[in-house]
Amino acid sequence: MIRLGSNSPTRAKILKDFGIDFVQNGGSFDEDSITTQNPKEFCYIATKGKFDELFKQYGVDDMPLLVADSVVTCDGKLLRKAKDYDDAKSMLKLQSGNKTSVISCMIYKSKNIELIDMSITTYEFAKFDELDMKNYLVSGECFGKAGAIMVEGFCKPYIKSVKGYESTAMGLSIEKLLAFL
Ligand SMILES: Nc1nc2c(ncn2[C@@H]2O[C@H](COP(=O)(O)OP(=O)(O)OP(=O)(O)O)[C@@H](O)[C@H]2O)c(=O)[nH]1
């Protein structure tokens, strides 16, 4: 049994799909407190901030703690979760017909081991169909996801090439974690 220190339904689904028993206790770390716009730095600082908050609250004596953060970078820009419809639309327009990378960092700590991993999955997308993009935006599925993208959903038909794990792009590099455990 592990403690998933995340509010993310996607991370919970990934653990469930891989048959890992967990309790889910997300934190309230304020990512807006992070000043850097460097995607990798931002992702690590956010992950560490989430870890420190939840390690202080729960420790790891009763079960290991797993936290993670994901950001998207496209054309050198840092894309987090979209604030609103227009923000999501501009994120999608930037990534349409473009290369984009999802960076996921995770920290796993038990009584005797600690893993810190940062992985990147890079996609080349075809141009998003305008009507398809509008429907995706209106559906609201674009919210709560870094860069407003959903690689296993909306983006799937547009993937021209991919380098890295899909799980990394969804927010938790489960294959890396399992290889370590
Ligand atoms: N379903 C799906 N979710 C994605 C995808 N890319 C990123 N995400 C999610 O986008 C969110 C990125 O925001 P984070 O700040 O890392 O995590 P969060 O959802 O706020 O949850 P916390 O861990 O509590 O911070 C995570 O929930 C990721 O699982 C994707 O392609 N598909």
Ligand as a Chemical Component Dictionary entry (heavy atoms), coordinates in Angstrom:
data_LIG
# 
_chem_comp.id                   LIG 
_chem_comp.type                 NON-POLYMER 
_chem_comp.pdbx_formal_charge   0 
_chem_comp.three_letter_code    LIG 
# 
loop_
_chem_comp_atom.comp_id 
_chem_comp_atom.atom_id 
_chem_comp_atom.alt_atom_id 
_chem_comp_atom.type_symbol 
_chem_comp_atom.charge 
_chem_comp_atom.model_Cartn_x 
_chem_comp_atom.model_Cartn_y 
_chem_comp_atom.model_Cartn_z 
_chem_comp_atom.pdbx_ordinal 
LIG N1  N1  N 0 -5.608 12.440 -18.430 1  
LIG C1  C1  C 0 -4.495 13.171 -18.652 2  
LIG N2  N2  N 0 -4.004 13.949 -17.636 3  
LIG C2  C2  C 0 -2.885 14.660 -17.909 4  
LIG C3  C3  C 0 -2.240 14.636 -19.153 5  
LIG N3  N3  N 0 -1.155 15.446 -19.079 6  
LIG C4  C4  C 0 -1.121 15.967 -17.826 7  
LIG N4  N4  N 0 -2.165 15.469 -17.114 8  
LIG C5  C5  C 0 -2.537 15.800 -15.726 9  
LIG O1  O1  O 0 -2.298 17.179 -15.567 10 
LIG C6  C6  C 0 -2.113 17.431 -14.181 11 
LIG C7  C7  C 0 -0.891 18.305 -14.040 12 
LIG O2  O2  O 0 -1.025 19.079 -12.877 13 
LIG P1  P1  P 0 -0.169 18.796 -11.547 14 
LIG O3  O3  O 0 -0.025 20.088 -10.844 15 
LIG O4  O4  O 0 1.052  18.002 -11.862 16 
LIG O5  O5  O 0 -1.081 17.814 -10.694 17 
LIG P2  P2  P 0 -2.546 18.086 -10.099 18 
LIG O6  O6  O 0 -3.553 17.434 -10.991 19 
LIG O7  O7  O 0 -2.731 19.531 -9.809  20 
LIG O8  O8  O 0 -2.522 17.237 -8.761  21 
LIG P3  P3  P 0 -1.448 17.358 -7.551  22 
LIG O9  O9  O 0 -0.530 16.186 -7.726  23 
LIG O10 O10 O 0 -2.285 17.270 -6.319  24 
LIG O11 O11 O 0 -0.740 18.679 -7.724  25 
LIG C8  C8  C 0 -1.942 16.064 -13.509 26 
LIG O12 O12 O 0 -3.156 15.695 -12.875 27 
LIG C9  C9  C 0 -1.674 15.136 -14.681 28 
LIG O13 O13 O 0 -2.089 13.810 -14.435 29 
LIG C10 C10 C 0 -2.792 13.810 -20.188 30 
LIG O14 O14 O 0 -2.305 13.750 -21.327 31 
LIG N5  N5  N 0 -3.902 13.098 -19.885 32 
# 
loop_
_chem_comp_bond.comp_id 
_chem_comp_bond.atom_id_1 
_chem_comp_bond.atom_id_2 
_chem_comp_bond.value_order 
_chem_comp_bond.pdbx_ordinal 
LIG N1  C1  SING 1  
LIG C1  N2  DOUB 2  
LIG C1  N5  SING 3  
LIG N2  C2  SING 4  
LIG C2  C3  DOUB 5  
LIG C2  N4  SING 6  
LIG C3  N3  SING 7  
LIG C3  C10 SING 8  
LIG N3  C4  DOUB 9  
LIG C4  N4  SING 10 
LIG N4  C5  SING 11 
LIG C5  O1  SING 12 
LIG C5  C9  SING 13 
LIG O1  C6  SING 14 
LIG C6  C7  SING 15 
LIG C6  C8  SING 16 
LIG C7  O2  SING 17 
LIG O2  P1  SING 18 
LIG P1  O3  DOUB 19 
LIG P1  O4  SING 20 
LIG P1  O5  SING 21 
LIG O5  P2  SING 22 
LIG P2  O6  DOUB 23 
LIG P2  O7  SING 24 
LIG P2  O8  SING 25 
LIG O8  P3  SING 26 
LIG P3  O9  DOUB 27 
LIG P3  O10 SING 28 
LIG P3  O11 SING 29 
LIG C8  O12 SING 30 
LIG C8  C9  SING 31 
LIG C9  O13 SING 32 
LIG C10 O14 DOUB 33 
LIG C10 N5  SING 34 
# 
